[in-house]
Amino acid sequence: MAPRWWQRLCFKLRGCNAAGALSQRRLDGEMRQVASLRRSWQSSAVRVVKFLQKSVRNQGEVELVEFIDTGRFVAVKRMPNTWAGDGPEAFERMHPQSSEKPW
């Protein structure tokens, strides 16, 4: 059984089954919406603290960054848009065997 907070969220989204799982159709729609909001990396909003590791599978890298306005630290994985594609459907066409799903 899904946690109560997830059940409430699913009720609001109207896209979950009785076990609290999002339907594939709903998930695909949400991913398309998120992909449409993609924007360029705002390097002026963060300060790179240090390099953490290479991400060889997707020509990317993981860095520790600090958000300048809040002082919060997060690990960020950056990868080229040419690898990630324009959205989940494009990525799946380009990399159908990939275990990594950036969308």
Backbone bond lengths (Angstrom), bond angles and torsions (degrees), N, CA, C in turn:
res aa  C-N    CA-C-N  psi(-1)  N-CA   C-N-CA  omega(-1)  CA-C   N-CA-C  phi
1 M - - - 1.452 - - 1.532 109.27 -
2 A 1.298 116.29 137.58 1.462 122.27 -179.40 1.530 110.47 -72.35
3 P 1.349 117.48 150.02 1.471 120.38 176.25 1.531 110.92 -59.22
4 R 1.296 115.76 153.29 1.470 120.97 -176.16 1.533 112.34 -59.70
5 W 1.343 117.71 -40.53 1.460 119.53 -179.91 1.524 110.48 -61.56
6 W 1.358 116.88 -36.12 1.456 120.09 179.45 1.529 109.98 -70.44
7 Q 1.313 116.98 -38.66 1.465 120.22 177.42 1.523 110.54 -60.20
8 R 1.353 117.34 -41.87 1.466 120.26 178.67 1.525 111.01 -64.33
9 L 1.333 116.12 -42.16 1.459 119.99 178.62 1.531 110.03 -63.69
10 C 1.319 116.90 -44.40 1.464 120.30 179.38 1.522 111.19 -61.52
11 F 1.316 116.81 -37.45 1.460 119.70 177.95 1.526 109.93 -61.59
12 K 1.341 116.67 -42.31 1.463 120.71 179.02 1.523 111.15 -66.47
13 L 1.324 116.88 -39.10 1.459 120.51 -178.78 1.524 112.40 -76.30
14 R 1.316 116.74 -25.13 1.464 123.18 -177.16 1.524 112.17 55.44
15 G 1.317 115.98 40.93 1.457 118.91 -178.76 1.512 113.46 -138.27
16 C 1.324 117.72 16.20 1.459 120.77 -176.86 1.520 110.38 -109.95
17 N 1.327 114.45 156.09 1.454 118.37 174.15 1.526 109.55 -88.88
18 A 1.310 117.21 -177.10 1.467 121.17 -175.79 1.522 112.66 -62.70
19 A 1.320 117.57 -27.30 1.470 120.57 179.58 1.522 112.00 -82.54
20 G 1.336 116.96 -3.63 1.454 119.67 178.14 1.514 113.99 92.29
21 A 1.323 117.70 11.56 1.461 120.72 179.43 1.520 109.76 -93.78
22 L 1.322 116.49 139.48 1.454 120.41 175.24 1.524 109.21 -66.47
23 S 1.307 116.31 141.81 1.459 119.00 174.17 1.526 108.50 -71.01
24 Q 1.320 116.64 153.80 1.465 120.33 179.25 1.516 110.39 -60.07
25 R 1.315 116.60 -38.42 1.464 120.75 179.66 1.523 111.36 -62.57
26 R 1.326 115.88 -43.71 1.465 120.30 179.53 1.530 110.51 -66.73
27 L 1.324 116.53 -42.91 1.458 120.82 179.48 1.525 110.57 -61.82
28 D 1.332 117.04 -44.55 1.463 120.50 178.47 1.523 110.85 -60.18
29 G 1.311 117.33 -41.62 1.466 121.07 178.49 1.513 112.34 -63.83
30 E 1.317 116.57 -43.18 1.466 120.60 178.40 1.522 111.08 -63.88
31 M 1.336 117.11 -40.56 1.464 119.91 179.39 1.528 110.79 -65.68
32 R 1.325 117.78 -39.04 1.470 120.22 176.90 1.521 110.55 -61.99
33 Q 1.337 116.08 -40.72 1.464 119.84 179.99 1.528 110.54 -64.46
34 V 1.315 117.45 -45.70 1.466 121.10 179.05 1.521 110.32 -62.01
35 A 1.339 117.49 -42.49 1.464 121.03 179.78 1.520 111.03 -60.83
36 S 1.319 117.45 -35.21 1.463 120.06 -179.35 1.530 112.24 -69.81
37 L 1.328 117.18 -18.26 1.464 121.87 -179.76 1.524 112.68 -92.57
38 R 1.324 116.83 -1.34 1.464 121.29 -177.61 1.524 110.32 -56.41
39 R 1.314 115.49 139.50 1.461 120.25 177.40 1.516 109.19 -139.87
40 S 1.293 116.09 168.82 1.460 121.36 -178.40 1.526 110.58 -65.98
41 W 1.317 114.60 151.41 1.460 122.07 177.22 1.522 109.41 -62.32
42 Q 1.315 117.24 128.01 1.465 122.52 -179.65 1.527 109.00 -96.26
43 S 1.323 115.75 83.19 1.459 119.20 -175.64 1.525 112.61 -64.95
44 S 1.329 118.23 -21.17 1.462 119.75 179.26 1.530 112.08 -73.99
45 A 1.326 117.90 -14.11 1.465 121.47 -178.38 1.522 112.83 -88.54
46 V 1.339 116.58 -12.12 1.464 120.73 -177.35 1.516 110.80 -132.14
47 R 1.311 113.85 159.57 1.459 121.07 174.02 1.523 106.70 -120.70
48 V 1.329 116.31 123.10 1.459 119.72 177.69 1.521 107.98 -72.59
49 V 1.326 115.18 122.43 1.464 120.67 -179.09 1.520 110.20 -87.44
50 K 1.351 115.72 -49.01 1.464 118.48 177.17 1.518 110.70 -165.09
51 F 1.310 113.43 155.16 1.449 122.46 174.82 1.524 107.82 -75.21
52 L 1.341 117.72 134.42 1.460 120.55 179.38 1.526 112.46 -104.16
53 Q 1.337 117.37 -49.61 1.464 119.09 179.25 1.521 111.47 -167.70
54 K 1.331 115.38 158.77 1.457 122.10 173.15 1.528 108.42 -79.15
55 S 1.308 115.29 151.47 1.456 121.78 174.56 1.527 106.16 -120.78
56 V 1.304 115.72 86.14 1.452 122.51 -169.09 1.530 112.51 -64.20
57 R 1.330 117.55 -38.33 1.471 120.10 -175.96 1.518 113.28 -59.32
58 N 1.334 117.45 -31.48 1.466 119.16 -175.07 1.524 112.85 -125.61
59 Q 1.317 116.83 25.87 1.468 122.93 178.09 1.529 112.57 53.59
60 G 1.307 116.85 31.48 1.459 120.74 -177.20 1.515 112.82 -113.35
61 E 1.322 114.19 -170.33 1.461 121.04 176.52 1.520 109.19 -153.68
62 V 1.312 114.53 155.08 1.457 121.55 179.22 1.521 107.56 -110.19
63 E 1.325 115.34 130.51 1.462 121.21 -178.95 1.526 109.57 -130.32
64 L 1.303 115.77 150.92 1.453 121.63 170.30 1.521 105.89 -90.02
65 V 1.327 116.61 123.31 1.463 120.30 -179.84 1.524 109.93 -125.61
66 E 1.310 114.47 156.82 1.465 121.74 176.67 1.525 107.81 -117.96
67 F 1.326 116.25 127.91 1.461 120.08 173.95 1.517 108.08 -74.57
68 I 1.311 116.30 122.18 1.458 122.06 -173.32 1.519 111.66 -62.71
69 D 1.327 118.30 -40.81 1.469 120.57 -175.63 1.521 113.83 -73.24
70 T 1.347 118.22 -28.37 1.467 119.89 -176.74 1.521 113.97 -112.53
71 G 1.340 117.36 -18.47 1.460 120.31 -176.30 1.518 113.47 77.33
72 R 1.329 118.07 7.73 1.466 121.52 -179.28 1.523 109.92 -81.31
73 F 1.326 114.99 144.82 1.456 122.07 179.39 1.525 109.62 -106.29
74 V 1.320 116.01 138.19 1.462 121.61 175.71 1.522 109.20 -144.23
75 A 1.321 115.45 154.67 1.464 120.45 171.07 1.523 106.59 -89.38
76 V 1.326 115.86 131.88 1.457 121.90 -177.32 1.517 108.91 -122.50
77 K 1.323 115.46 129.60 1.457 119.92 175.07 1.518 107.38 -102.25
78 R 1.311 115.48 115.88 1.466 120.60 178.80 1.525 108.45 -104.15
79 M 1.322 115.27 137.01 1.457 120.83 177.83 1.514 108.33 -143.77
80 P 1.326 117.96 154.00 1.456 119.62 -178.32 1.527 112.37 -66.62
81 N 1.319 115.73 142.95 1.467 120.43 176.16 1.518 111.03 -61.69
82 T 1.329 116.81 -28.32 1.459 119.27 178.57 1.520 111.62 -64.03
83 W 1.326 118.07 -25.91 1.457 121.62 176.62 1.524 110.35 -85.13
84 A 1.323 117.41 -42.80 1.467 121.01 -176.08 1.528 112.54 -74.96
85 G 1.323 116.83 -25.92 1.462 119.49 -179.11 1.520 111.93 79.72
86 D 1.325 114.99 -175.86 1.466 121.19 -176.74 1.521 113.89 -88.01
87 G 1.302 117.75 -2.95 1.461 121.05 -179.21 1.516 110.11 169.52
88 P 1.324 116.99 179.72 1.471 120.38 -174.77 1.525 113.75 -62.34
89 E 1.333 117.97 -37.98 1.465 119.62 -179.47 1.529 110.95 -67.74
90 A 1.339 116.78 -43.82 1.463 120.60 178.76 1.525 110.46 -62.79
91 F 1.332 116.97 -41.61 1.459 120.10 179.65 1.522 110.25 -62.25
92 E 1.311 117.18 -44.06 1.465 121.13 -178.85 1.535 111.08 -62.90
93 R 1.318 117.38 -37.60 1.473 120.41 176.92 1.527 111.21 -66.66
94 M 1.339 116.24 -40.31 1.466 120.62 -177.22 1.529 112.66 -75.23
95 H 1.347 116.68 -34.94 1.478 121.34 -173.49 1.530 110.88 -135.05
96 P 1.329 118.36 64.30 1.470 119.97 -174.52 1.533 113.89 -64.18
97 Q 1.316 118.52 -23.64 1.469 121.44 -177.93 1.523 113.18 -96.21
98 S 1.312 118.64 0.19 1.472 121.17 -175.24 1.529 111.20 -70.18
99 S 1.325 115.48 134.24 1.471 119.84 175.48 1.528 110.62 -81.44
100 E 1.305 115.86 -17.35 1.461 120.58 179.18 1.517 108.98 -92.16
101 K 1.323 116.71 135.55 1.455 122.40 -179.09 1.530 108.29 -127.48
102 P 1.348 117.29 94.95 1.469 119.05 -176.17 1.525 114.12 -69.07
103 W 1.296 117.69 -14.45 1.461 119.65 179.59 1.482 107.41 -97.60
